[in-house]
Amino acid sequence: MRPHRCARGADPSPPADWYRQPVVWLAIAVFALLAAGSIAMLVLGARHTDEPVAGGEAQILKMPLSRAPPQDAPR
């Protein structure tokens, strides 16, 4: 039985090692940049805290956190 050959009789190229693939290095670089950026944002957020906003009552989405005092019934 003869070994399998390519279309023009050339031997098939051996499988390339993973570290010789530029797409793998690109993926590693993108992942490293994303991780570094995330860590930088966490550090910057921890160093520069937000100052409280001067306002009246405590609200969440324009809704007061406490109940309004009861109004007198109309006569």
C-alpha positions as CSV (number, residue, x, y, z in Angstrom):
1,M,0.0,0.0,0.0
2,R,1.4,3.4,-1.0
3,P,1.4,6.3,1.5
4,H,-1.0,9.2,0.9
5,R,0.4,12.1,-1.1
6,C,-0.7,15.6,-1.9
7,A,-2.1,16.7,-5.2
8,R,1.3,17.4,-6.8
9,G,3.2,14.6,-5.1
10,A,4.8,16.7,-2.4
11,D,4.8,15.5,1.1
12,P,2.3,17.3,3.4
13,S,3.9,19.8,5.6
14,P,4.3,18.9,9.2
15,P,1.9,20.5,11.7
16,A,3.2,23.9,12.9
17,D,3.9,24.4,16.5
18,W,1.5,26.7,18.4
19,Y,4.1,29.3,19.2
20,R,4.8,29.8,15.5
21,Q,1.3,30.9,14.8
22,P,0.9,34.7,14.7
23,V,-2.8,34.5,15.6
24,V,-1.9,32.9,18.9
25,W,0.5,35.7,19.8
26,L,-2.1,38.3,18.8
27,A,-4.7,36.7,21.1
28,I,-2.2,36.6,23.9
29,A,-1.3,40.3,23.4
30,V,-5.0,41.3,23.3
31,F,-5.7,39.3,26.5
32,A,-2.7,40.8,28.2
33,L,-3.8,44.4,27.3
34,L,-7.3,43.7,28.4
35,A,-6.1,42.4,31.8
36,A,-3.7,45.3,32.2
37,G,-6.4,47.8,31.3
38,S,-8.9,46.2,33.8
39,I,-6.4,46.3,36.6
40,A,-5.5,49.9,35.8
41,M,-9.2,50.9,35.9
42,L,-9.6,49.2,39.3
43,V,-6.6,51.0,40.7
44,L,-7.7,54.4,39.4
45,G,-11.2,53.8,40.7
46,A,-9.9,53.0,44.2
47,R,-7.6,56.0,44.3
48,H,-10.0,58.6,43.1
49,T,-13.3,58.2,44.9
50,D,-16.4,60.2,44.0
51,E,-17.4,63.1,46.2
52,P,-20.9,63.0,47.4
53,V,-23.3,65.2,45.5
54,A,-24.9,68.0,47.5
55,G,-28.6,67.5,47.4
56,G,-31.7,67.5,49.4
57,E,-33.3,64.2,50.3
58,A,-31.9,60.8,49.6
59,Q,-33.3,59.4,46.4
60,I,-32.8,56.5,44.1
61,L,-33.9,57.1,40.5
62,K,-35.8,60.3,41.6
63,M,-37.8,58.3,44.1
64,P,-37.6,59.3,47.7
65,L,-36.3,56.7,50.1
66,S,-38.7,57.7,52.9
67,R,-42.5,58.0,52.9
68,A,-44.0,61.5,52.6
69,P,-45.9,62.7,55.8
70,P,-49.6,62.1,55.6
71,Q,-51.7,64.9,54.3
72,D,-54.9,66.1,56.0
73,A,-58.1,64.9,54.4
74,P,-59.9,67.6,52.5
75,R,-63.1,68.9,54.1
